[in-house]
Amino acid sequence: MGSSERKKGRPNVISKKATDDLTRRRRRLAEGGGAEKLAKRREKGLLSARERIDRLVNPDTFQEQGGHVTHNAHQLGMAEKTLPADGVIVGTGYLGDRLLAMISQDFTVAAGTLGRAHAEKIVGVMRFAKKVGVPLVAFKDSGGARIQEGVDALSGYGRVFYNNVLLSGVVPQIAVIAGPCAGGAAYSPALMDFIVMVENSGHMFITGPEIIRTVTGRETTMDEIGSAQVHAEISGNVHLVARDDADAGRLVRELLNYLPSNNSEEPPHAPPADMQLDDDPAFDALIPEDPSLPLDIRQVIDRIVDPGRFLEIQARWAGNLVVGFGRVEGMVVGIIANQPMEKAGALDIDASDKGSRFIRFCNIFNIPLLTLVDVPGFLPGVEQERGGIIRHGAKMLYAYASATVPKITVILRKAYGGSYLAMCAQEMGADFVYAWPTAEIAVMGAEGAVNLLYRKELKDADDPAARAKELADEYRAEFASPYVSAGRGYITDVIQPAETRWTVSLALRKALTKRELRPPKKHGNTPV
């Protein structure tokens, strides 16, 4: 009897013992730290580590990697009998038709602390993300380093940080702070592209309240140093704030809608076959009759982008500059815009940091840049000068000049001095620069220039205020008019506000195939 005949006569089945053992092990992994701990989390409205993944990706597409990897808890001197999945779930799954690499720390298992095996699993899926070119999403919920593992835990963090840097500029990296993220653990999210933080349950800090009190004597609370509000409004560490775990997943999905999977792909543009080239008279109603009154830039953005297609980034921090992702006639674009409603739209230290990092991200992932300008200058003040506004402002110049993606600039009203250049003037590599008739482009504002140039004449005038106004009007017409800049070739065209949307849309579509090479070099020396 041949081997093929013997196989036909004997069913190829796995023993019931082996099947039951696999089922038991899978159930144990699914329970994480146990049914009781999971129940307590649900009472607080928190999802489990596995539920966070399952809610993000398509059903049944997540494949876990290294689920059975773990340290022996007794050997570590820990109270737990076992450490299911060593406190972290890693693997891959599909969101729509896009593959994602995912990490989800499990606080119910040894407080989600990181040790050697825990780090090895994280690094493994990070390397996979780099090899296949897919975004990395990491749910952070950890008590920090596993003290029982000593230097092995520190080494694990080092390898995670190193691979965060290797992935930087290759694939998008998104961190979700869904629980505590303490000590050295906070540096991995800081090395990623975007941080989404869950209100109330998420906390991120280097040194906690007890250490601060011991070292400095100052009393503080967890919320004062590590809450979502603090990081979104004061430190600027957080890019998006979620109401709860489910909302965090929604924000991650929305963010990924604007991004390519890696740096060799184009963004998910979807321009329609028929272009809409109609004027939008509603733009005219946005412009205040008094040029000294602020214009709300968000209203301008809403009229340029497709309805409901703008995702603002870091909306609560450095509000004098608005940045975010949008779609214009289906084309993905990164928007950088002065907000005159705050600090008159002047650029300061925080706004410069916010804008330059966003510009660099867009350039990495081939996302065109649209810059909307209404800027009176860099914010004056002793604190700004001593805080390094020169160095921070230079980041904007560096970011724009080094960006090779399509760059379109629209000057709405004020564009004075060095801030005119820092908001992507033609000299900084803009491909198209348009200006409204209300634009003023000059070394300084008319009133300041008149007081500087005609101080003696004003002092001797019969009516200094009337003469100052007359001279200011002359200065605007002779030196600051957009037609002066257009006449010298610095402006592509002067357009009516109602023409803004279709002008930007047409320019974007024409520039999508732009290719620009730079001198060979390791990298430039960014003014960090």
Secondary structure, DSSP 8 states (H G I E B T S, - for coil): --HHHHHHHS-----HHHHHHHHHHHHHHHHTT-HHHHHHHHHTT---HHHHHHHHS-TT--EESSTT----TTTTT-S-S--GGGGEEEEEEEETTEEEEEEEE-TTTGGG-B-HHHHHHHHHHHHHHHHHT--EEEEEEE-SB-GGGTHHHHHHHHHHHHHHHHHTTTS-EEEEEEEEEEGGGGHHHHTSSEEEEETTT-EEESS-HHHHHHHH-----HHHHHSHHHIIIII---SEEESSHHHHHHHHHHHHTT--SSTTS-------SS------THHHHHS-SSTTS---HHHHHHHHS-TT-EEEESTTSSTTEEEEEEEETTEEEEEEEE-TTTGGG-B-HHHHHHHHHHHHHHHHTT--EEEEEEE--B--SHHHHHTTHHHHHHHHHHHHHH--S-EEEEEEEEEEHHHHHHTT-GGGT-SEEEE-TT-EEESS-HHHHHHHHSHHHHHH-SSHHHHHHHHHHHHIIIII-HHHHHHTTS-SEE--GGGHHHHHHHHHHHHTT--------S------
